[in-house]
């Protein structure tokens, strides 16, 4: 079993055996874990999918159910990290508090401690003219993720620690569209602009807003109900309507819930006109019940909702 590996490397699990003082041969199993939870094992092997450590857990269980376990740690090399792998988790750009300012935030695995960025006006191709920026506020944070395939969905949720990196951009020309790219160190400090292997392509564009007298568009509690493409387009449609009525703005502020509250469940409702009980499946929210209340606590004074028709 290797002690170090590269991101994306395929590793084959070894054959293992255990002995017991009872003379009975214990049953052995191998499981693989990383920061996101249990790693799938296929055809006796697995793939390194994170720059954080990976652990192989070897378990031996005797005929009485007693279990012993041994952990094998695999450290993931950062000597020549691939930018596409490091920045696979995405990022975003936000407006700054003053005209001509903006911020870029990007997420990586926790073990990536520093990253870099360059910014140029849109259409420019000479990155040697752009300053190499070093990330700040490189803080770890935790997100919920599905760690394994537990029979009970709630039991499969675990916490994954990631790291956020920030870049504060100042001195931008108001009304100009910029492009940016991201870079990795590879153990040698900030990468040179000419080192193409250390940089991504253009990761995105943004408009430096903040001119006096421009409207600011405010979106609040959009609560997109599901993941359908048409539903996800709702914020864009609302913004287009606002811009049509008040053109000229370049700043959008989103408040409240962009998507509907997460979760999964069924609501069983008894109704005197039915022969039995019907089930309102997830997504069929009774009108009289508040979206922010548990299913068993209707809004005060609300009447029991009419059961959903079959197929709804």
N, C-alpha and C positions, 0 to 999 in steps of 0.2 A: 504494500500500500504506500503510495508516494506521500511525502510530507508537504510538498509544494506542487502547485499546478497552475496552469494558465486559464484565464477566462475562456469558456467555450470548449475546454479540453474534455474529451471522453475518457472516463476511467472505468476499468473493468474491476469488479469486486472479486476478491480472492476466495478460494475455497477454504472454509474454516471447519475445525472440529474441536470438540471439548472433551475433557475427561472428568469423571466424578469418583469420589472415594467409595461410593456405593457399588461401583462396578457397572452401573447402568450408563449407557451413552446418552448424554443430554441432547436435546433438540437445539439446534443453533439457527439464528436468523440474523440478517444484516439489514439495517435501515440507515438512510442517509438524510441529513438535515442541514439546512443553511438558515440564514436570517429570515427567509420567507416561509419556513416550515419544512415539511417533508418533501424531499426531492424524489421525483419518479425514478424508479429503477426498471430498465427495459433490457431484456436479454442479458441479464447478469451484469449490467453496467449502468452508469449515469453520466450526466453532463454537468460540468461546473457552470452555474448560471448566475453567479454573483461574485463581486470582488471582496465580499466578506468571507470569513472562514467557513469551511464546510466540514461537517463531522460525520464520520461513519460509526454507527453504534452496533457493536457485536453483542448479541444476547445468547446466553446458554441457559436452558431450563431443564431441570431434572424431572423424574417421574412423579415427584411430590409437588411440583409447581414452583419450586424454589428457583429464582432467576438471578444470575450474575451478569453484569454488563461491563463492557470495556469501550472507551471512546478513542477513536483515532482522528486527530485533527489534521486538516489539509489547509495550508495557507495559500491564498491566491496571489500570484505575483503581480506587482505593479511596475515592473521594470520597463515594459513597453505596452502600456494600456492602449487599446484601440478606442479612439474617440466615439465611434458609433456605439460601442458597448457601454462605455462610461456614462454617456448621456442618453441612454435608451429610455430613461424614465421621464424625460421631458422637462419643460420649464415654462415660464411666462414672462411677459413684459408688462409693467404698470406705469402709469403716469406719475410724474414727480410732483412735489408740493409747490414748486416754483416753475414759471415759464422756462422752457429750454432744459428741463431735467426729466429723467426717467429712471426706472429701475428694472434690472433683469434678475430673475431668480431661477435657479436650476436645481434639480434634485438628482442625487447620485446615491450609490451604496454608501453606508456609513464609513467604511474604511477609506474612501476617497476624501482626503482632508483638504485639498486645495485644487481649484480649477482656474481657468483663465478665459478671457474674452477679448474680442476686438470689435470695434464699431466703425462703420464707414457709411457715407451717404449711399442710398440705393443706386445701383448701377456701377459704382466704383469697383475696380477689380485689383487695384494695387494695395494689397494688405500691408505692404512694408511701410506705408504711410500712416498706418493706424497704430495707436499706442496699445501695448499689451497690458490689459487690466488684470489685477489679481483679485480673486474673490475675497469678500469679507463676511463677517457674521456666519461662519461655517458651522452651523449648529445642527446637532442631531435632533430628530423628532420621530414620533411613532405613528404608524398608520395601522388600521385593521386589515388583515388579509386572511384568506382561506388557507390554513396551514396543512390540512390533510383531508381525507375523505371519511370523516366521522359519520356514523349513521344519523346522528342528530346534528342538524346544520349548525346550531349555535355552538356546539362543542368543537367545531372545526375552525372557529375564528381565533386567530392569535395576533399578537402585536409584532410588526416588523419595524425595526429601526432603520431609518434612512438619514441622509444628511442634506440640508439645504444650504446653497451658496448664493450670495447676493453680490450684485454689481450696481453701484450708484453712478449714474451718468449725469454729468453737468456740462454746461457750455454748449448745448445743442442749439441749432438754429431752428427757431420756431417755424412750423409749417413745412419743415423738411422731413422726408421719409428716409429712415436709416435701415441698414441691415446689420446683422451681427453674426458672429461665429464663435464657437467655444473650443478651448484647447486643454490638453492634459500635459502634465509635467514629465512623466516617465523617469522620475528620480533625478532630474538634472535642473530643477528650478523651472522658471518660466520658459516656455518654448519660444523659439525664434519664429517670426512670421513666415520665413521661408521654409520652415520644417513642415511640409504639408502633411506628413504622417501624424503629426501631433494635433492637427486641427480638423474640425468638422467642415462641411460645406456651410453655406448660408443657412442658419437655423430659423431665421424669421425676419420680419420687417416690422417697423413701428413708426408712427408719426409723432414728431416732437410737437406737442400742442402747447397751449397756454397763451395764445394771443389775446389781448384785451378785447372784450366785447363779444367773444365767441360763446355760443350756447354750450351748456354742459348737459348731456343726456343722462337721465337717472332712471334705472330699471330696478324695481323692487318686487321681491317675492314672486318671481316668475313661476316657480314650482312646476317645472316640466314633469309631466306625470309618468313618463316611461322612456325607454330607450329607442323608440321608433324614430326614424330619420325625420319624419314630418313633425313630430313633437319636439325634437331637439332644435328644429329651425325656428321655434317660437320666439326666443329672444331676438334673433336676427330680424324677424318680421316686425316685432314691436319697435326695434331700433330704426328700421327703415321708415316706419310711419312717423316716428318722432323727427327724423332728419328731413322728411318731406315737408313737414309743417314748419320746422325751424332749421333751415339749412345753415351750413357753415361751421358746425362744431366738429371738434376732433377728440373730445374726451367723453368717456362713458363711465358712469359709476354704477356698480351693481351692489344692491343691498338685499338683505334677507336671503331666502332660500332660492337658489337657482333651479334645483331639482326638488321633487317631492320627497318627503321623509322616507328613508329607506326602511326595509323590514319585510317580513313575509308572514302571512297568517290568514286564517279563515274565520268568518263571522257567521255563526249559526243563529238564525232568526226564526222565532215561532210567530205564526200569524193565524188568527181565528178562521180565515177564509181558506186556509190550506189544509190538506189532509195530514200533513206532517210538518217537517221542517225543511227549509231550503238553506242553501249555503251561498253567501255572497263571496265569490272568489276574490283573491287579491286583484286590485285594480277596479273593482266595482264598489266605489265608495258611496254609501247612502247619503243623500243630500242633507238630511236633517242632522247628521252627525259631523262634528268638527274634525278636521283632518289632524289636529294636534291633540286629540283625546284618545285614550285607549278604547278598543272596540267595545268593552263592557261598560263604558261610562258615557252615555249620550249627553248632549248639551242639555242643561236644565230646561224643562218644559217641552222638549222635543218629543214628538210622537214616534212610536216604533216605525221604522221604514218598511216599505212594501218589499217583499222578497224579490230578488232578481229573477228574471225569466230564464228558462233553461238556455244554456249556451252563452249567457252574458257574464 
